Amino acid sequence: MPAFGYVEYQDASPEVKAVYDDIMATRGVDWISNFWKAMAHDPALLRRTWTTLKEIMQPGALDSLTKEMMYLAVSASNQCHYCIASHTAASWKAGMNDAMFGELMSIVGMANETNRLVSGYQVEIDERFRVRDEGWKKYASPREAVEKYLGAMSRYAVDEVEALVDTEVRIYEGNEPADFGMIRQYIEMLRAAIADIRIEPQQIHVSGEWVSAITITSGVHSGDFMGVPATGREFAVRGMGMFRVVKGKILEVHTQWDVGAFLRQLGAQAPVRLPQQMRV
């Protein structure tokens, strides 16, 4: 039983109701969890805790899934059963799957074991771990890597693109995969066919190693492309991409863009797209 009971919405003061309303609006729900209702006996504590948690848990350098899973890991270590339940639910909602949960719990268990071994053996910290510039490797975040990749593609900057991509990369534009060696050839093809290319992200979403991007690609059709001779026409088409980023390097790319719209804007015949069930 809670120490002082729960403050239900209908019984709450205007100050508490204002916090409740913000919690529900922020989380897109129509109910208040017991954690907040138990704390509402102290409106100042309720407001302060919610304001701080809301700020810390919003997406930033870390995406929402990573933050929720970190919160879950700490809760498991501290044996806060309520927080384990609530942040497990929040992690599922943010995109965690069974395999990710299993690996997370393995890490929690391993970290707790090795933490105690280090304390028991009184292990001294290696000097290289103390020096950030030499001992630590700073990687670009998945979002940063993809944003840099799209910017470099817009400048036909082959060397920059290759520096952002792992040498074992697999690139899918449709069904057939390409490898690292095709990057330079692909960019040179774009350079010869499209002037003033711009690949502008409209939305970017991050979930762990994966980044999804909705883009608008625009430019001037200045050379033969997809069998269509140069028209000098401007175009702007929508596309989508999925990128897997590991330690700052893009390891997998899946892209699709609206070829039909591109050809129509050039005055060419767009291919007919059959429903999926009719394709062979």
VOMAR-739381 format. One line per 5 residues: number of its first residue (from 1); for each residue x, y, z of C-alpha. Coordinates in Angstrom, 3 decimals. Last residue first. Example, Ala and Ser with C-alpha at 12.3 -4.5 7.8 and 13.67 -1.06 7.14 Angstrom:
2) 13.670,-1.060,7.140  12.300,-4.500,7.800 $
! end
This chain:
280) 6.561,-12.006,-60.635  4.603,-8.932,-59.617  0.807,-9.105,-59.423  0.632,-9.425,-55.613  2.775,-6.293,-55.210 $
275) 0.375,-4.121,-57.231  1.895,-3.161,-60.550  3.836,0.040,-61.022  3.720,1.377,-64.562  6.986,2.984,-65.603 $
270) 6.983,6.752,-66.135  7.208,8.002,-69.711  9.450,11.047,-69.938  8.509,14.713,-69.506  11.385,15.276,-67.073 $
265) 8.922,15.807,-64.240  7.217,12.570,-65.251  10.528,10.707,-65.069  11.245,11.902,-61.534  7.686,11.244,-60.361 $
260) 7.909,7.661,-61.600  11.335,7.131,-60.030  9.983,7.996,-56.591  12.886,7.068,-54.346  13.972,3.975,-52.474 $
255) 16.968,3.451,-50.230  18.362,0.683,-48.001  21.851,1.258,-46.584  23.939,-0.983,-44.306  27.207,-0.524,-42.411 $
250) 27.358,3.255,-42.050  30.271,3.994,-39.725  30.081,5.931,-36.444  30.567,2.896,-34.234  27.811,0.967,-36.048 $
245) 25.266,2.784,-38.220  22.434,1.000,-40.013  20.710,3.265,-42.525  17.142,3.149,-43.804  16.246,5.528,-46.611 $
240) 13.169,7.124,-48.113  12.644,9.281,-51.161  10.596,12.208,-52.416  11.267,13.885,-55.738  12.216,17.385,-56.887 $
235) 13.015,18.152,-60.521  14.495,20.933,-62.633  14.581,20.495,-66.381  17.689,20.790,-68.538  16.394,17.866,-70.595 $
230) 19.488,15.650,-70.718  18.848,12.343,-72.490  16.659,9.771,-70.683  18.108,6.246,-70.535  18.108,6.135,-66.742 $
225) 20.111,9.366,-66.751  21.764,11.122,-69.677  22.990,14.526,-68.578  21.925,17.869,-67.085  18.692,17.044,-65.251 $
220) 18.721,19.884,-62.728  18.439,19.247,-58.992  16.204,17.954,-56.246  16.129,15.084,-53.769  13.571,15.382,-50.968 $
215) 14.238,13.035,-48.070  12.509,10.862,-45.472  15.145,9.316,-43.225  15.252,6.221,-41.037  18.236,5.622,-38.753 $
210) 19.037,2.223,-37.275  21.698,1.458,-34.670  19.293,2.121,-31.789  16.108,3.645,-33.124  16.668,7.031,-34.764 $
205) 14.144,9.061,-36.769  14.950,11.681,-39.396  12.350,13.789,-41.177  12.589,16.146,-44.139  16.186,15.319,-45.028 $
200) 17.489,17.355,-47.979  19.389,15.731,-50.811  20.425,18.567,-53.131  21.834,18.058,-56.615  23.059,21.199,-58.353 $
195) 23.580,19.400,-61.669  22.383,15.872,-62.312  23.587,13.413,-64.974  27.391,13.453,-64.873  27.583,14.093,-61.114 $
190) 25.068,11.332,-60.450  27.135,8.806,-62.421  30.268,9.986,-60.594  28.482,9.343,-57.304  27.545,5.801,-58.354 $
185) 31.061,4.920,-59.550  32.622,6.189,-56.320  30.202,4.195,-54.179  30.428,0.938,-56.161  33.557,-0.345,-54.405 $
180) 31.860,-0.257,-51.025  29.297,-2.860,-52.068  26.069,-2.955,-54.044  23.029,-5.054,-53.261  20.345,-5.888,-55.870 $
175) 16.742,-5.660,-54.718  15.937,-1.951,-54.912  18.614,0.533,-53.981  20.412,-1.704,-51.503  23.860,-0.868,-50.184 $
170) 25.896,-3.402,-48.213  28.846,-1.924,-46.324  31.945,-3.989,-45.534  34.284,-1.014,-46.104  32.260,0.916,-43.527 $
165) 30.874,4.195,-44.837  31.564,7.685,-43.459  35.060,7.980,-44.955  33.726,6.768,-48.315  31.145,9.559,-48.326 $
160) 33.780,12.182,-47.509  36.105,10.915,-50.240  33.319,10.927,-52.815  32.102,14.454,-52.138  29.398,14.695,-54.811 $
155) 28.281,17.768,-52.827  24.766,16.464,-52.166  26.237,13.043,-51.391  28.395,14.692,-48.717  25.341,16.282,-47.106 $
150) 23.425,13.004,-47.129  26.373,11.187,-45.523  26.906,13.941,-42.925  23.241,13.695,-41.896  23.544,9.903,-41.775 $
145) 26.662,9.963,-39.581  25.217,12.614,-37.265  22.032,10.589,-36.753  23.946,7.389,-36.000  26.164,9.286,-33.529 $
140) 29.684,10.112,-34.687  32.300,8.112,-32.843  34.751,9.339,-30.235  37.374,6.752,-29.344  38.672,6.899,-25.805 $
135) 42.195,6.308,-24.519  44.142,8.958,-26.377  41.970,12.094,-26.263  40.008,10.994,-23.194  42.913,10.190,-20.909 $
130) 41.797,8.264,-17.814  41.183,4.963,-19.598  44.773,5.019,-20.874  46.023,5.084,-17.282  44.385,1.778,-16.423 $
125) 42.177,2.090,-13.328  43.376,0.148,-10.270  41.640,-3.119,-9.358  40.627,-3.450,-5.717  40.083,-7.228,-6.120 $
120) 36.738,-7.042,-4.326  35.667,-3.800,-6.001  36.642,-5.042,-9.468  34.866,-8.343,-8.836  31.771,-6.492,-7.646 $
115) 31.619,-4.362,-10.774  32.282,-7.484,-12.873  29.161,-9.208,-11.532  26.932,-6.148,-11.748  28.096,-5.491,-15.306 $
110) 27.477,-9.102,-16.350  23.939,-9.139,-14.962  23.021,-5.795,-16.510  24.629,-6.822,-19.811  22.675,-10.076,-19.881 $
105) 19.490,-8.128,-19.057  20.137,-5.856,-22.049  20.828,-8.807,-24.342  17.514,-10.409,-23.418  15.597,-7.159,-23.836 $
100) 17.179,-6.591,-27.262  16.235,-10.111,-28.352  12.641,-9.684,-27.189  12.157,-6.370,-29.003  12.652,-2.736,-27.990 $
95) 10.904,-0.202,-30.223  9.890,2.837,-28.144  6.676,1.151,-26.959  8.604,-1.914,-25.786  10.991,0.433,-23.925 $
90) 8.098,2.271,-22.246  6.636,-1.039,-21.039  10.025,-2.139,-19.700  10.304,1.334,-18.198  7.079,0.944,-16.216 $
85) 7.724,-2.619,-15.040  11.367,-2.105,-14.038  10.444,1.218,-12.417  7.818,-0.514,-10.220  10.171,-3.356,-9.336 $
80) 12.985,-1.051,-8.268  15.704,-3.688,-7.925  18.562,-1.157,-8.116  20.292,-3.117,-10.895  16.983,-3.667,-12.696 $
75) 16.135,0.026,-12.378  19.542,0.967,-13.799  18.976,-1.305,-16.803  15.422,-0.039,-17.337  16.581,3.586,-17.305 $
70) 19.256,2.675,-19.857  16.605,0.930,-21.963  14.378,4.008,-21.826  17.240,6.305,-22.813  18.306,4.116,-25.732 $
65) 14.739,3.883,-27.000  14.187,7.652,-26.760  17.250,8.557,-28.822  20.508,9.749,-27.229  22.061,13.073,-28.310 $
60) 18.582,14.408,-27.624  15.226,12.662,-27.409  13.181,13.634,-24.312  14.010,11.660,-21.158  16.039,14.341,-19.383 $
55) 13.584,17.199,-19.868  10.477,15.218,-18.937  12.256,13.707,-15.917  13.237,17.161,-14.621  9.779,18.682,-15.049 $
50) 8.072,15.588,-13.617  10.252,15.518,-10.501  9.907,19.251,-9.828  6.127,19.278,-10.335  5.512,16.265,-8.117 $
45) 7.911,17.485,-5.422  6.161,20.879,-5.346  2.728,19.225,-5.311  3.560,17.020,-2.270  0.531,14.734,-1.898 $
40) 0.919,14.293,-5.669  3.756,11.795,-5.172  1.454,8.786,-4.879  -0.534,9.906,-7.929  2.651,10.343,-9.924 $
35) 3.921,6.827,-9.284  0.416,5.347,-9.559  0.216,6.152,-13.260  -2.022,8.877,-14.665  -4.480,8.164,-17.478 $
30) -5.515,9.485,-20.897  -2.291,8.902,-22.797  -0.243,10.807,-25.386  2.871,10.905,-23.238  3.355,14.662,-23.305 $
25) -0.378,15.396,-23.135  -0.948,12.960,-20.248  1.997,14.270,-18.234  1.040,17.889,-18.947  -2.536,17.291,-17.761 $
20) -1.306,15.611,-14.573  0.984,18.569,-13.880  -1.901,21.039,-14.313  -4.143,18.782,-12.210  -1.632,18.991,-9.373 $
15) -1.729,22.785,-9.325  -5.530,22.852,-9.698  -5.825,20.532,-6.651  -6.504,16.846,-7.242  -9.650,14.964,-6.244 $
10) -10.937,14.357,-9.774  -7.463,13.360,-10.940  -6.936,10.789,-8.210  -4.450,11.460,-5.418  -3.177,8.066,-4.274 $
5) -2.665,6.794,-0.725  -0.330,8.241,1.875  2.342,5.547,2.305  1.243,3.541,-0.721  0.000,0.000,0.000 $
! end
